[in-house]
Amino acid sequence: MGKRCDNIWCKKIKTAGAKITEPRQVIIHTLQQVKKHMTVEELYIRIRKIDKTIGLATIYRTLDLIQKN
């Protein structure tokens, strides 16, 4: 990833005072690529194919930041 993240989801994370980390960029990128509604478990499975170091808790925390702001 490593690209500049300036979409609405990144702005929400920044508004919450959190950093746009590499795992969060992977999560956001994956969300942008999905063309249907997914469960968190389905999202987790997709993300693990990209980066096995990203845990379920990181996905939940990132989604929580996006949702709250």
matplotlib code that plots the C-alpha trace (Angstrom):
import matplotlib.pyplot as plt

x = [0.0, 1.9, -0.1, -1.6, -5.0, -7.5, -10.9, -13.8, -12.9, -9.3, -10.7, -12.9, -10.0, -7.9, -10.8, -10.9, -7.2, -5.9, -3.2, -3.6, -1.4, -0.4, -3.0, -5.7, -4.8, -5.1, -8.6, -9.8, -8.4, -10.2, -13.4, -13.2, -12.7, -15.7, -18.9, -21.3, -22.1, -19.8, -19.7, -16.6, -15.6, -15.8, -13.7, -11.2, -10.8, -10.1, -7.7, -5.8, -5.0, -3.3, -1.6, -1.6, -0.5, -3.8, -6.0, -9.7, -9.4, -7.6, -10.5, -13.1, -11.2, -10.9, -14.5, -15.5, -13.4, -15.1, -18.5, -18.3, -17.0]
y = [0.0, 3.0, 5.4, 8.6, 7.8, 10.7, 9.1, 9.6, 6.6, 7.9, 11.3, 9.7, 7.8, 11.0, 12.9, 10.3, 11.2, 7.8, 7.2, 5.7, 2.6, 0.1, -2.4, 0.2, 1.0, -2.7, -2.8, 0.4, -0.8, -4.1, -2.4, -0.3, -3.3, -5.2, -4.9, -6.5, -6.4, -8.6, -9.9, -9.0, -12.7, -12.6, -9.3, -11.0, -13.9, -11.6, -9.5, -12.5, -13.4, -10.1, -9.7, -12.6, -10.2, -8.3, -9.6, -9.6, -7.0, -4.6, -4.9, -4.4, -1.3, 0.2, -0.4, 1.2, 4.3, 4.6, 4.1, 6.5, 9.5]
z = [0.0, 1.3, -0.9, 0.3, 1.8, 1.3, 0.9, 3.3, 5.4, 5.9, 6.8, 9.5, 11.0, 11.1, 12.6, 15.4, 16.1, 14.8, 12.3, 8.9, 9.5, 6.8, 8.2, 8.1, 4.5, 3.6, 5.3, 3.5, 0.2, 0.6, 1.5, -1.6, -3.9, -2.5, -4.6, -2.1, 1.6, 3.6, 7.2, 9.2, 9.0, 5.2, 5.2, 7.5, 5.2, 2.2, 4.2, 5.5, 1.9, 1.5, 4.9, 7.4, 10.2, 10.3, 13.1, 13.5, 16.4, 14.0, 11.5, 14.2, 15.6, 12.1, 11.3, 14.6, 13.9, 10.5, 11.8, 14.8, 12.9]

ax = plt.figure().add_subplot(projection="3d")
ax.plot(x, y, z, "-o")
ax.set_aspect("equal")
plt.show()
